[in-house]
Amino acid sequence: MLLREIKRKALTLTREDFRLIDFSFALPYTYVLIEGERGKSIGVAMTLPEEVGRYRTSIEEPSLEAFIEKADSLNIIERTLALAAINAVSQYYLDLSEAPNVDVVELLDESFEKVAVIGNMPPVVRALQGKGFDVLVFERNPKLWDRNTFSDALEYWLLPEVDAVIASGSAILNGTLDMMLDRAKKAELFVLTGPTAQLLPEFLKGTRVTHLAAMKVIDVDGALTKLKLGSFRGFEAGSRKYIIEVGG
């Protein structure tokens, strides 16, 4: 399980005396805010309300390490807080000095034909279709389906056909990333995108993920206020988009 390996790597970076400042399992994003010698860092993970059952968390004393330890929990609340905590640590150390601020669609050229988009992202889908790519869109949440959307149950069947994959970072969270990487063996480009994909690239080295297209929060205090108000656009306004290569 890839999340188990990400957890192991993240725990090796918590040796600094981080302070857990704030956290919340909330909509639209769960967040964890930490502070170290370099300052504050906030990590987020998309909350998947459709997957929340009658769970009770076993975390009695919240801490950065306690959250990260639950990354491979079957409890979606614990897993979401864990990924937000891992992202907070990742963003604290992430160096974006050479990371371009470009759109994910710019990674694809005429050498690609069929592209899978995992998680219905209409702006990305429209941009890809506008460039002439054959786009397969997969979505788990029926509320986000349209007439051109496939159920995520068909990913196992159709991913071996695609040349590139652009997947929501939520694939890390819901445990489907391992299967996607295994099935999309033909894909030469595999991008995890969205705020949930705030991981350090070294956490994914050795996998077939090629790029992370996420957001780094610049205005931490402003973003935190917007997150508490349930505002995605306000959170996005205080952040910088980036694309970074994972490397081999």
N, C-alpha and C positions, 0 to 999 in steps of 0.2 A: 504494500500500500504506500503510494507516494507521499501521502500526508504524514505517515509515520517517519519517513526519512527527512522530510522538511522539518518536522518537530525536533528531531535529533540535532539537526544542524542549527536550528534557531536557539536551542537551549545552550549551545556552546557560546553564544554571543550575549548571554544574559549575565555574564560574570561582572560586568560593570554595575555599579551601584545605582541601578535605575529606580526611580520612584514612580509608582502607579498613581497618577494624578486623578484620572477620571475614566469611567467606562459606562457603557450602556448597551443593552440588547434592545435595539430600537428600529424604527422605520424612518427612512428607507435603508439606512445603513447602521449596522452595529459598529461601535467605535471603541478604541482603547487609546488613552492618552498617557504617555510616559515622559519623564524628564531625566536627562543625564547631564554630564559635564558640558556637552555641546548645545544643550538647550532642550526644548520640547519637541516631541514627535508624535504624530497621530496616525494610527492605522485604522482602516475600515474594512468591512466585509459586508456584502449585500445580504440583507436579511431575507430569508425565504419563508414567508409566513405560511405558504401552502404546505410546507413540510413539518411545521411545528405541531406536535401532538400534545399529549398530556404529560409533558416532561417536567421533571423536577431536577434541578442541577444538584450535583453532589459537592460542588465547591462551597465550602463553609467559610473559608478565609481568603477572599480575593487577593491575588498577587499576580504579577506578570508571569512568574514561573508556573503558578497554579493554573492559569489560563492556558498557557502553551502546552502543558502536560495533557490537556484534554483534546488536542488536535485530532486524534484518532478515535475519539469517543463516538458512540452511536447516537448520542444525544445531540440533535442539531443545534440547540442553544449553546451547549458547551463548545461544540466544534466551531460555531460562528465567532464566539468570543475568542477562541484560540487563534483563529486565522487573523482576526483583527489585531490581536496582540503580536503575532508573528510579523504582520505588516508594519506595526508600529516600530518594532526593532529593525526591520528591513529599511524602513524610510529613514531611521536615525543614521544608519551607516551608508545609505545609498549615495553614490557619487554621480551626479548628472552633468559634470563639467563638459563632457563630450557627447551627451545624449541629445539628438535632434528633437525639436518640437514640431513634429510632422503628423499627418493623419495616417492611420494604419493602412488605408487603401493605397497609399503611395509605395508600400512595400511590394506591391504586385505589378508585374510587367506582362508583356505579351507572351511570355513563356508559360504562363499559367492559363488554363482554360476553365476547369471546373473548381469552384470554391465552395467550401462548406462554412456556413455561419452558424455557430452554436449559441443559441440564445437570440431571440428575435430582436435585432438592433436595426430598426428601419433606416436611419441615416446611413449606416454602413452598407446595408443591402442596396439602397437606392444608388449609392455612389458606385458600388461594384457593378450593378446592372447597367448603369450609365456608361461604364467603360467597356461593356460588351462581354463580361464574364458570365458563364453559366453558374448561377448561384443556387445552392441548396440551403434552405433555412430550416433549422431544427429548434424546437421550443418545448420545454416540459410543461409550462404553465398554460392550460387551455385558454385562460383569459387573455393571453398575448398572441393567440393564433390569429392568422388571417387565411385567406383561401390559398395562399402560396406557401403555407408553413407546414412542415412535417412534424409529427410527433417525435420526441427524442428517442422513442422506442425503435425508430428506423435507422438510427445512427450506426448501430452494429452492422446493418446490412449495406448501407450506402457509403460509409466513410472510406472503404477501400478504393472507391472510384475517384476520389478528389485529388487535386494537385496542390491544394492549399487549404488550411483550416484557420479560421478566425473564431476563437472561442471566448465566451465570457469567462472572466475569472471565477465565476460561480461554479465552474466545472471542478475547481480545486475543492470547493466546499461540499458539493453534493456527491463527491466520490466517483464521478464519471470520467475524470481526466485519465486515469490509468487505462480504461477501456478505449478511449479515443486515441491515445498514443499508440496503443497496440493495433487498432484497426486501420488507422490512417497511415499505413506504411508507405504509400505512394507519395504522400504529401512532402514536398521539399520545404514548405513554409508552414510553421505551426505557431500561431500568435495567441497569447493569452491577453485579453484586453479588458479595460474598465478599471474602476477604482479597486476592485477586489484583487486585481493582479499586481499589487504593490510589492511583491516579494523581491528579495535580493536575487539577482540572476544566478549566483552560485548555488542557490538552493535547488535549481533545476538542471544543473550541469549533469550530463550523462543521460538525460532524457532526450526526447525528440522535440521538445519545445525550442523554438529558434529565437523568439522575440517576446518581450513583455511591453505592452502598450498601456500605460497606466497614468496615474496622476500623483504628483507630489504636492502636498498641502504646503503652501508658502505662508499664508495668513492663518496660523494655527488657531488663535483665539476667535477670529471671525468665523472660520469654518466650524469650530466647535459649537458656537452659538447657532449657526444655521442647521447643523445636524440635530441639535436639541429641538429645533423648531420643525424638524421633518422636511427640510428644504434641500433637494438635490441641487437645484440651480445655484443656490447661494453657496453651497459647498464647492461646486465646480468653479465658481467665480474666483475663489481664493486659492485656486490650485493651478499647477502647471502640468500640461500634458507632456508626455515624453514616450519615446520608443527606445528600448535598449536591447542589445543582442545578448542572448544567453551564452553562446559560445559552446565549444565542445567539452 
